Structures are given as structure tokens and as C-alpha cells.
Amino acid sequence: MPDPHSSAPRRTPLAEVHESLGAVMTDFAGWLMPLRYGSETREHIAVRSAAGLFDLSHMGELFVTGPDAAAALDYALVGEASVIKPGRARYSMICTVDGGIVDDLIVYRLADDDFLIVANAANATTVAAELAERTAGFDASIADRTHEYALIAIQGPRAAAILAGLTDADLDPLRYYASIRATVAGRDVLLARTGYTGEDGFELFTAPAHAPELWQALAAAGQEAGLVPAGLAARDSLRLEAGMPLYGNELSRDVSPYDAGLGRVVKLDKAGGFVGRDALAKRAQQASRRLLVGLVSQTRRVPRHGYPVLCDGEPCGSVTSGGPSPTLGKPIAMAYIDAAAAQPADADPPPGENAPGDDAAAQQLAVDVRGTAEPVILVPLPFYRRSDTN
Amino acid sequence: MSVPEELYYTAEHEWILITDSTARIGITDYAQRALGDVVYVSMPTLGSRVTAGDPCGEVESTKSVSDIFCPADGEVAEVNPEIDDDPGLVNSDPYGAGWLFKITLDSADQVPPGLLTAAEYQALTQEEE
């Protein structure tokens, strides 16, 4: 139903469900979203140890269809859409002519001539407009169908077992970054094994009208297994531990995929040109002046977005995301720092070691936390990697 | 949301319980709910002077950090020793086990100026909702 107050945030099809659960709601990218239902730390831990249920209906669903859809996306994005097999998905980016990141995306190839692009909520309109412009010369059409979809994620080590009880689909052969059409709790969904938490999990694209029932069915099926609803606060701390970038924090138009340590998503040698190729080819040849790194705080004060990073007392970078890590029990952060300063104290720690700062670092790294230099150590990303990789 | 009658409040969401010449200070239920999980509290130093309206500590939560504004003039007499190990007490029991520190009041014979009654504070938080 259209909202009479155009400035009011958009409500997802699950807004009433969140409100009935007592969620603290927040305006995120123009949408009214659940920040947390109770303790966000408990929600985070539930996703690491059991499972969590997320409403991601704010994400943008853009469809690119037609005989030239693959070629059009090869031109519009930095990745190679044409090599994705139907039923598989890839992480990709759309960049400016200068190589700056417009958005990071998941590209699902649903059929030879049918792609679903999932864009960040704040960027969906921009990405849709960019795609329309860039694909104009191709026999392909672009449609922003965000309002036609609700998106529910179930994430965590018990997600597959919970979901298996509600669907006829065989989940075992469904690989990470793959999708199938399936029936879950009697409702048609596009079921994808993707996520943003560092855990195994699934994302279910469904009709808005079916979202509340689907949510309730998943919540009920998972109750005994420890499934809890999880809000955006937990989603952010989970992705931070998993070392996953967030647009607006680690990624922006001022940053290239190489700066972000994600040069692998750029396919410079794909056939035909693509938007941003020349600038990115140049960037690929240069050593990055700044690098995205992981920092672990040595005190309990929390480095946060925008705080300066200090090397031997001199500014050498800036925190992009930071927060307490429930898994590590310490504050963690991602930051861009000058390449010269970006040598981890122990670049290659043995698996399972969680004290990579034991070797004396050549220089003292700190974060300026509101006027006080709080010592941090440099660690390889991610901060957390699940042991049972699918 | 709980707003106990016997306490006074600040517009910055601290509470103060005055007993003779000492006062116990914490943050309100409204504040802890707005902050989310508290992970660390930086307390004022024992014996230090605090001034009404000035920041005298900070509360770190998952998503933000907030100054603690001292509700009254005085000297820090005690800090809650439990908070360092279990900052979650601020969330679970903000008016009880989650108290932050005590001060010896400069003027013991009158309610410090500028504080809000429970009814006034309740009205303030309803405006902010």
C-alpha cells in the first residue's frame, strides 16, 4: 500500500511482524528496518552457533533479461556474467568510468537470458539507472522489481537442517552461490545459498504477500534448533567479523576494487570492453597506495567509522567499520591505511591461532578514539572463518 | 519502559538517587534500550571532582558511544566494581545492579538544580519516541 507520507521510510512486507516481536526499528537507506529484537549480541551468537532469520526486503532486485542480457552485463559490470552457468551466482561490482565502485552486487543467472541483480538498498535506483543506460545498445531489458519481492535470509550452521523440513528441494546438491526455484512451506520461492554473515545459509526471494507466512513457518520450524530473528545490528557485526565489505563504509565511488582487496572480481581480459576498463587496467598495474586491513583493539574502547589510524603517532589511515566482536571478545575494525604501514604483525598465522600480534610489530599502530591513541594490532582478514566450509 | 518515581533524571538520560549527602548515578532504561548492548563503561576516576552537566565517562555499546553527563556537583566516592566484568548489567538492571558510580554531593541539603522529576522525564522520552 502506498505510504501517504512520502518522506516516511518504506515498510517491508514484514514490518508488522517485526513490530509484533518488539523490534527496535530504524530508518536504513529509506526503509524502516529491524535493528534488533532483543540483545543484538545474542542474535549474533545465535547465527554463529544455531541460526538467525533476517528480513532483507530492502535490498534491490533488478532483472536483466533478453538475448543479449549476458553481453550487456559483461559490458556494464566489472565481472564476467556470460561465464556464469544458469543456476549459479557471482559476487560482482559496477564501477564508474574512473574505476570507482558504484555498488557491489550479487549476480544470479536464472536462465541463459535471465539475470537477477541484487543491489544495496541505498544504491538500487542508481544501479537500475546505470544499467539501463549501459545496456541501451543491447537486446536486453532492465526492470527494477524491488517492490515485487520480499527477501528473507536464514543463516547459520543449522539453517540447512531447519529449511530441509519445510521444502521438497534437495539442499545437499545446492552449492554455495547457487540458486533453484523451490517450494518452501507451500510457497514458491527463489532459493539461493548465499549470505552476508560468514555462515552457511540461504536467501529466499518471495512474493510480498507470502512473506509473513514464510517468516512464521521458518521461525516455528527453527524454534527448537535455536533460530532467532536477527536485526541489522547483528547483520553488521556478523559481516564485519567475516571481513565482508559494506557499501558506504569500505566501498564507495572514491575506492577501486583493488583498493578494497577485491581486484579478483575485475575481469580485465574478458571479451569486449566494459565501463571502467581503462582506468581499472591502469590501477591493476599500480601498487595500491592504501590497503584495506583488519585491526584488533588491545583495549576495550571501540574503533568506529571515521576514526583516524595512527602509525607511530602519525595519521596513516581511517577506520571504515568497527565494533565489538562477540566471537573474539574484543573490538575489531576494518580500515584503509597507507600501504607502507600495512604489514601484518604476523602475515600468515597458523590456523586456529588467535593471537597474531605476538611477534613484535615493527611499528606501533593505534586508533585515535576520541583523542586517545588506543593500541591495535594488524591482522589478516577475515577475523572469523567458519570451520565447516560448505 | 521503566521510570522509577523516587529518582531524578537528566535530559541526557542519566538517573540520580540522592540519599543524604551521597548520590548514586546510572543511565536510564530508555537510554540502555536506545544504546543496545553495553560492552564497556569508562568510569570517572575515584576521588575526582565532577561538575553537573559535564561529561564524566562514556558508555560504549555495539553501535555507538555516548558520554555520561554528571547530574550534580561532587566528588566520586565509589564506582560499581561489577560493571567492568559485566557491562551487560547496565542493560539488564539499569536502576539496580547496573548503577555506575556514587558521588559525595557538594550541597547535601537541597536537590541539585536542573534535574527532572520522573513525570518530567517520562514526558521527555515520550516526545523523543
Interface residues (C-beta under 8 A of the other chain):
Chain A: V24 L35 R36 S39 E40 T41 A233 D236 S237 R300 R301 V302 R304 G323 P324 P331 R370
Chain B: R33 G36 D37 V39 Y40 S42 E58 E60 T62 K63 S64 V65 G88 N91
